[in-house]
């Protein structure tokens, strides 16, 4: 019913930048929160940033000042601008849509398939 598709991951040198995108599609009426998570090898998935429909964003301490999340509600799209990347940012980055209100008036949470980010030293 709802799909999230991420793009923009890749290989970058330390200090470089990448911009991730996530587009939600399907029978969507509205989305409450959209967020970016990441999972490094051998580690648990962690929240990177999340934004409400009012575009109020919260960030993990480890990315504050380096990552910027923005949201385009009209396009059901979120972006994650990642600057000053560090090797420890290497992970698979996942997009999540929380409390997606469907046209059928039911709610779902949806994950994307993930996009890998590798930062070389």
C-alpha positions as a printed Julia matrix, in Angstrom:
121×3 Matrix{Float64}:
  0.0    0.0    0.0
  2.83   2.38   0.89
  6.38   2.26  -0.36
  9.45   4.23   0.65
 12.32   4.45  -1.81
 15.67   5.85  -0.7
 18.42   7.04  -2.99
 21.67   8.99  -2.86
 23.94   6.66  -0.94
 27.42   5.8   -2.09
 31.12   6.01  -1.38
 32.68   9.28  -0.28
 35.92  10.38   1.32
 36.01  11.69   4.86
 35.05  15.36   4.91
 32.82  14.97   1.89
 29.07  15.28   1.46
 26.14  13.2    0.33
 22.44  13.95  -0.01
 19.94  11.19   0.62
 16.37  11.29  -0.62
 13.33   9.27   0.4
 10.05   9.32  -1.49
  6.86   7.83  -0.1
  4.2    6.62  -2.51
  0.88   4.83  -2.28
 -2.56   5.48  -0.86
 -1.31   8.18   1.49
 -3.47  10.86   3.04
 -0.8   12.25   5.37
  2.38  11.28   7.19
  3.02  12.33  10.78
  6.75  11.75  11.24
  9.45  10.85   8.74
 12.85   9.84   9.94
 16.27   8.64   8.96
 17.89   5.74  10.78
 21.18   3.98  10.22
 22.65   0.61  11.01
 26.38  -0.03  10.96
 27.75  -3.58  10.74
 27.41  -5.35  14.07
 25.47  -2.5   15.62
 21.85  -1.75  16.37
 19.8    0.52  14.18
 19.82   4.07  15.52
 17.89   7.23  14.89
 19.77   9.85  12.9
 17.1   12.51  12.44
 13.33  12.82  12.37
 10.95  15.55  11.26
  7.29  16.15  11.94
  4.84  17.35   9.33
  5.58  20.87  10.6
  9.21  20.3    9.53
 10.5   20.43  13.08
 13.57  18.2   13.08
 15.49  16.45  15.84
 18.98  15.05  15.43
 21.2   12.52  17.11
 24.03  14.21  19.01
 26.57  12.49  16.77
 25.3   14.28  13.64
 24.24  17.67  14.99
 25.82  20.49  13.04
 26.78  18.18  10.18
 23.5   16.69   8.94
 20.39  18.6    7.91
 17.02  17.0    7.34
 14.31  18.65   5.3
 10.84  17.61   4.32
  8.58  18.35   1.37
  5.09  17.4    2.48
  3.53  18.06  -0.91
  5.82  15.43  -2.46
  5.93  13.09   0.58
  9.69  13.39   0.34
 12.45  13.86   2.88
 16.09  14.68   2.36
 19.16  14.21   4.5
 22.05  16.49   3.64
 25.18  14.98   5.16
 28.26  17.18   5.35
 31.66  16.72   6.97
 31.21  12.97   6.79
 33.32  10.76   9.0
 34.24   7.07   8.67
 31.99   6.35  11.66
 29.02   7.53   9.59
 29.43   4.42   7.46
 26.16   2.46   7.63
 23.04   1.51   5.76
 20.64   4.44   6.01
 16.94   3.71   6.25
 13.96   5.98   5.86
 10.92   5.45   8.05
  7.43   6.92   7.84
  5.5    6.83  11.11
  1.76   7.09  11.55
  1.02   7.15   7.86
 -2.66   7.9    7.49
 -3.97   5.99   4.52
 -6.9    7.0    2.36
 -8.69   4.05   3.98
 -8.29   5.92   7.33
 -6.01   3.32   8.86
 -2.5    3.97  10.14
  0.71   2.17   9.26
  4.44   2.53   9.87
  6.68   1.85   6.89
 10.41   1.3    6.38
 12.4    1.78   3.23
 14.85  -0.79   1.9
 17.93   1.19   2.89
 20.75   2.84   1.0
 24.4    2.19   1.9
 26.79   4.99   2.78
 30.52   4.31   3.0
 32.94   6.97   4.2
 36.59   6.22   3.57
 39.38   7.66   5.7
